[in-house]
Amino acid sequence: MSTAENYRKVSSPYGFSMLDVEATEAREQTSRAAQEIVRAHGFERIMPAMVDYPETFSERLHSEMFSMKDNSGERLALRNDITAQVIKGYVRQIERRAGVSKFYYAAPVYKDVRKNYPLPREIYQIGCEVIGDQADSHLSELVTISRKILREVLHLEAATQLTDMRFRNTIAAALGDGYFDAERRRDVPYLAELMAQQLKLESAAARRLALFFFYPANAEIPKEAALLPGTIHPELKKSAATVQGLVEGLKKAGVDSFWQPLSEPRSSYYTDIFFETYAQGFTEPLVRGGVYNDLVKRYAPLDVGACGFALDLLSF
């Protein structure tokens, strides 16, 4: 038997782990403690399918998808995001539910990350979803719940950044496709160059604004923002007011949060505020979530809002 064959015989595929007895019990204890917190806030547990249609999931996540064909030739995929599956399930039982529905899940997702980037590919998550009229009013509650899990279950202190998709989409439309390259790299010089070219700003003003948009030292909008043309400046002020209201409310709940004017959303379905929570020592956000008021409409002609979060439990 070759070395490679012997390795495959005794090892798990890259990014997948078999937990021993102690690790399994630790995972179960963590999951149970987190579930107790979300149940105390009125969330009911659901169990989405492990396999779904590829088009169920966000197009932004398709590059990470494990896809396959069944014996009939139909394309399927392992779930790499559970939010859309929850929304689909809600649509199927809408006649049995009135008002606001609050669901949670505790299950693994599967992501085909690159082998030269050491991340797990089976990721155990706990997540919450709120669906119904004015669901986005529960956003602060969701941030608070996720931070409670981090603090009380995982013993981590963290900071949450909040970004308004409406302002982000406004400036992206004004700057064109180049904006997305700048956003992905958080490239201040390139963003400044785009703003100078597309928005006709002087170089010094463009540089200061670009630095504030990607790396704000505080929530004070630079005076150069008044030079932004069209609807960009009004949208910026509206975003600041909306997010700062959330920040103040979260502060009263003991949650450290801040306004991040521009940031790359993990999923394409966010419509309003989205948030990411970071803790010292972790390069990736521990929690991602936000508002996706158009997601229900993808599956049914219903004017129903939604918001939620997913918290990765495998990293701890």
Buried (B, 14 or more C-beta within 10 A) or exposed (E): EEEEEEEEEEEEEEBEEEEEEEEEEEBEEBBEBBBEBBEEBEBEEBEBEEEBEBEBBBEBBEEBBBEEEEEEEEEBBBBBBBBBBBBBBBBEEBEEEEEBBBBBBBBBBBBBBEEEEEBBBBBBBBBBBBBBEEBBEBBBBBBBBBBBBBBEBBEBEBBBBBBBBBBBBBBBEBBEEBBEEBBEEBBBEBBBBBBBEBBEBEEEBBBBBBBBBBEBEEEEBBEBBEBBEEBBBEBBBBBBEBBBEBBEBBEEEEBEBBBBBBBBBBBEBBBBBBBBBBBEEBEEBBBBBBBBBBBBEBBEEEEBBBBBBBBBBBBB
